[in-house]
Amino acid sequence: MTAHDRADAVPVPQPVRYIERTHAWYAALGFGTPYRYASFAEVPFVLLPKPLAECRVALLTTAAPYHPDKGEQGADAPYNAAAKFYAVYSLDSTLDHDLRVSHVAIDRARISDDSGTWFPLPALRRAWQRGRIGRIAPRVHGVPTNRGQRHTQTVDAPELLARCRADAVDVAILVPNCPVCHQTMALAARQLEAGGIATVIMGAAKDIVEHVGAPRLLFSDVPLGHAAGLPNAQASHDDTLELALRMLEAAPAARTTVQSPLRWPGDPAWRDDYLNTASLTPAEIERERADFMRQAAIAKSLRQG
């Protein structure tokens, strides 16, 4: 008998099934029709047009710029619909920016104030300083996740492609956070790839990205909001980005997924905790439903404003 055959061998944890988890959550809140995630049989794919050390790389994020007039937006703040954004935005990549994720359904029990876990611009700068990439694109682009699949495909993704082309981008790195963010970034990656720009998604919701169908996914099996590395760990940020860059160089075809060796150092209960309806009392479910309806009303008023 080998070590692999022993009965006491530790089983490999399975990735969270976010599609199932979100369906169960909203069903428990009383919303009967499950959300239908996008899915495509064909996936566009392009190879790098030149060595990565000569490529111009853009960073795309679903994090929102901080606005002090929009309420609490700290990493552990309650979900804040007022902090959402509804159109593609662009920021100077040579400057530092305060981007927050209080507007998305991340794992708030474990997220930190270290934005490097969801916005790897500092790691990208270090990669450029090492000569790993040719240049960083002049702008970082923010990708909204609140307009629906059709709007993403017909409005936001084409706008992202136009801005990346204007910046002479060769490569785009996309970093989603919440479950729907992963769908949005997969849709954006498809559009960019069809337009000749190679992409890689750094994500934590493997099932959603693969369900949509994306060119390249670097999957990190960690709580949502940490796809770019562990909190307050620069080496983790650099190593995770390096794996994404290697995927750009080596992925042979569309739908390539590579799982990073990143492991969450804390309690493994995070897998069970996220959107776990079994842990809620009927009163808590009613409070969650009321809060969802309140936040949805805020988002609707902002979209229409």
C-alpha positions, 0 to 999 in steps of 0.5 A: 500500500502506498501513501496515496492509498492510506485511509487517513490521507487528507482529501483535496478540497473541492472548489466552491461551486458558486453557481450552485451557492448563489442559486441556493442563496437567492432561492432561500431569500424567496426569488424562485427563478434561478439566475442564468449565467452566460455560457458559450460553446466557442471561445476566441483565442489569440497567441501573444503577438510578440515576446511578453517583454515587448508587450504593453499590458493593461489591467482591468478591475471590477473594484470601484474608486472610493468616494467619501460621500457614498457611505462606508466603503471599507473592505469589511463594510456591509454591501454598499450599492451606492458605491457601484459604478455603471459605466467603464472608467479609466484611470492613469496607471502611473498614479496610485488609486484608492479602489474599494470592493464594498459594492460586491459580494466578496467574502467580507469576513476575511477580506483585508484593507490590502487592495493588492489582493484584488488590484495588482497594479503594484505587482504589475509595476514590479514586473515591469521594473524587472523587465518581465513585461514591456510596458504598462498601458497608460490607463487602468480600466474599471469594468461595471457589473450591474447592467446585465449580460447583454449590456456587458456584451453590447456596450461595456465590452466593446468600449473596453476593446476600444479603449485598449486599442487606443492605448495600443494594448497587446495583453490584458489582465482581468481581475474579478471579485464577486460571482457576477464579476467573474461572469462579467470579466469572462465576457470582457475577455472574450470580446478583447480576445476576439479583437486580437488582445490576449487575456488572462483572468485572475479569478477565484470562482472557477465554475463561473468562468469555465461555464461562460467560456474564457481564453485563460483562467488562473484559478486561485482556490481562496476566498473571493476578493483574493485572486491576486494574492494573500493579504499583506504578502507582497511575495504572494502578489508577485508570484500569483501575477507571475503565474498569470504572465506565464499562462499568457506565454504558454497556454496552448488553446482557449479554455486553459485553466491553471490552478495556482498553488495559493492556499488560504492560511486561515480557517478552511471553513471559508468554503462553507461560510460563503452564502450558506443558507443552512446557517441562517434562521428564518428571521435572518433570512428575512433580514437578508431579503429586506437588505437585498431589496433595499440595496437593489432599489438603490442600484436601480435609482442610480442606474436610472439617474 
